[in-house]
Amino acid sequence: MPSQTTRRLTPSMSLQINCLEDRKQKPWQTNACLSRHLCQTRLTAALFTVLFAVVLSGAALAQQPTPTTQSAESSPMHGDHSSMNDRGEKGMGFSQTTTTHHFFLRSDGGAIQVEANDPKDTATRDTIRTHLTHIAHAFSEGDFDIPMFVHDTPPPGVPEMKRLKNKITYTFKEIPAGGRVLISTTDPEALGAIHKFLTFQIDEHQTHDPTSVR
């Protein structure tokens, strides 16, 4: 007997046979049936293609590495602050980590205050007092080299404080763990410059002192 070859029907061939087998349909009805089923087949294929693409996109996103949060130690801000502390130790003569700075804005000027963290650390206390005594004298002469070195930039307000040095008074005072420089003026422009200078110091030294007049 001759061998019979079994031919596999594709979905489109099956739809064509189903339409043609309905003997009750007229020719134009058969054509409409084929067109309708062909559109449905193409739409189904398109939907499967879109779904497959969405699945692949989701898998690709899931495989992407999650960005790691930059640690405080490696951040540029931390690096700048550490460098400033290193320059501060050289310029002021005492450790910035064993001492605490404070900057206060007042209606007639403000104040710079530094204290040793350990009340028994008299060596650091005395070094602070020597430094602030020098600062009071230098600022009164229009010399702001130390803060410019420590911050690696001219602090805001310095040009005006230099120009108006004869209208600003700097007075050193001892406090139990260190010292304080009181800054005062009756000149409105000088007062604005002093406040800009002290606000900059608060931000740079991260003292969290109030930036409003007290």
C-alpha positions in Angstrom: 0.0 0.0 0.0 1.3 3.5 -0.7 2.4 5.3 2.4 0.2 8.1 3.6 1.9 11.4 4.6 0.2 13.1 7.5 0.2 16.9 7.0 0.1 19.1 10.1 -2.4 21.8 9.9 -1.5 25.3 10.8 -4.0 27.5 12.8 -4.8 29.5 9.6 -5.4 26.3 7.6 -7.7 25.0 10.3 -9.7 28.3 10.3 -10.0 28.1 6.5 -11.3 24.5 6.6 -13.8 25.4 9.4 -15.2 28.3 7.3 -15.3 26.2 4.1 -17.0 23.3 5.7 -20.1 25.4 6.6 -21.9 24.6 3.4 -24.7 27.0 4.2 -22.5 30.0 3.8 -22.4 31.9 0.5 -19.0 32.7 -1.1 -18.8 36.3 0.2 -19.8 35.0 3.7 -17.0 32.5 3.6 -14.5 35.2 2.7 -15.7 37.4 5.6 -15.4 34.4 7.9 -11.8 33.9 6.8 -10.9 37.6 7.1 -12.4 37.7 10.6 -10.5 34.7 11.8 -7.3 35.9 10.2 -7.6 39.2 12.1 -8.2 37.4 15.4 -5.1 35.3 14.8 -2.9 38.3 14.1 -4.3 40.1 17.1 -3.6 37.2 19.4 0.0 36.9 18.0 0.5 40.6 18.6 -0.7 40.4 22.2 1.6 37.5 22.9 4.5 39.5 21.4 3.8 42.5 23.6 3.4 40.4 26.7 6.7 38.6 26.0 8.5 42.0 25.6 7.1 43.2 28.9 8.3 40.0 30.7 11.7 40.5 29.2 11.9 44.1 30.3 10.9 43.2 33.9 13.5 40.6 34.0 16.2 43.0 32.8 15.2 45.6 35.4 15.3 43.0 38.2 18.9 42.0 37.2 20.2 45.6 37.4 22.3 46.2 40.5 20.8 48.3 43.2 22.7 51.6 43.7 24.5 51.6 47.0 24.2 54.6 49.3 27.4 56.6 49.6 28.8 56.4 53.0 29.3 59.6 55.0 33.0 58.8 55.2 33.4 58.7 51.4 31.2 61.7 50.5 32.8 64.9 49.2 31.2 66.9 52.0 32.8 64.7 54.6 36.1 64.9 52.8 36.0 68.7 52.7 35.2 68.9 56.5 38.0 66.5 57.4 40.4 68.6 55.3 39.2 71.7 57.0 39.8 70.1 60.4 43.3 69.2 59.4 44.0 72.8 58.3 42.3 74.1 61.4 44.7 72.1 63.7 47.6 73.5 61.8 46.3 77.1 61.8 44.9 77.2 65.4 47.4 74.9 67.1 44.9 72.5 68.7 42.9 69.5 67.7 39.5 70.2 66.2 38.1 66.9 67.5 38.9 67.5 71.2 37.5 71.0 71.1 34.2 72.6 70.4 33.5 75.8 68.4 30.4 78.0 68.7 29.4 81.1 66.8 26.7 83.5 68.0 24.9 86.3 66.2 24.0 89.3 68.3 22.2 92.5 67.7 25.5 94.4 67.9 27.8 91.8 66.3 28.5 88.4 67.6 30.9 86.0 69.3 33.5 83.3 68.5 33.8 80.7 71.3 36.1 77.7 71.6 36.3 75.2 74.5 38.2 72.1 75.4 35.9 69.1 75.5 37.6 67.8 78.6 37.5 70.3 81.5 40.7 68.8 82.9 42.6 69.3 79.6 44.3 72.5 80.7 46.9 72.3 78.0 44.3 72.6 75.2 42.4 75.2 77.2 45.5 77.4 77.4 46.3 76.9 73.7 42.7 78.0 72.9 43.1 81.2 74.9 46.4 82.0 73.2 44.9 81.5 69.8 41.8 83.6 70.5 43.9 86.4 71.9 45.9 86.4 68.7 42.6 86.3 66.6 41.2 89.3 68.4 44.3 91.3 67.7 44.7 90.1 64.0 41.1 90.8 63.1 41.3 94.3 64.6 44.2 94.9 62.2 42.2 93.5 59.2 44.3 90.3 59.2 42.1 87.3 58.3 44.8 85.0 57.1 44.0 82.2 59.6 40.3 81.7 58.7 41.2 82.1 55.0 43.8 79.3 55.4 41.5 77.0 57.5 38.5 77.3 55.1 40.7 77.4 52.0 38.7 80.4 50.8 37.9 84.0 51.8 34.9 83.7 54.1 31.8 85.9 53.3 32.0 89.2 55.0 35.8 89.4 55.2 36.3 92.1 52.5 33.8 94.4 54.4 35.3 93.6 57.8 38.7 94.4 56.5 37.6 97.7 55.0 35.5 98.7 58.1 38.1 97.4 60.6 38.1 100.8 62.4 34.3 100.5 63.1 34.5 97.0 64.6 35.8 96.1 68.1 37.2 92.7 69.0 37.5 91.7 72.7 38.9 88.5 74.1 37.3 87.0 77.2 38.3 83.9 79.2 35.7 81.2 80.0 36.3 78.1 82.2 37.2 75.7 79.4 38.6 78.1 76.8 37.9 81.6 75.5 35.6 83.8 73.6 36.1 86.8 71.2 33.3 89.3 71.3 32.7 91.3 68.1 30.7 94.5 68.2 29.9 97.5 66.0 27.4 100.3 65.5 27.8 100.4 61.8 25.0 98.7 59.8 27.2 97.6 56.9 29.8 96.2 59.3 27.1 94.4 61.3 25.8 92.7 58.1 29.3 91.6 57.3 29.9 90.2 60.8 26.7 88.2 60.6 27.6 86.8 57.2 31.0 85.8 58.5 29.6 84.0 61.6 26.9 82.2 59.6 29.6 80.9 57.3 31.5 79.6 60.3 28.4 77.9 61.7 27.9 76.0 58.4 31.6 75.2 57.8 32.3 73.9 61.4 28.8 72.2 61.5 28.1 73.6 65.0 24.3 73.7 64.5 24.3 77.1 66.3 21.3 79.4 65.5 21.8 81.5 62.4 19.4 84.1 63.7 20.2 87.0 66.0 19.9 86.2 69.7 
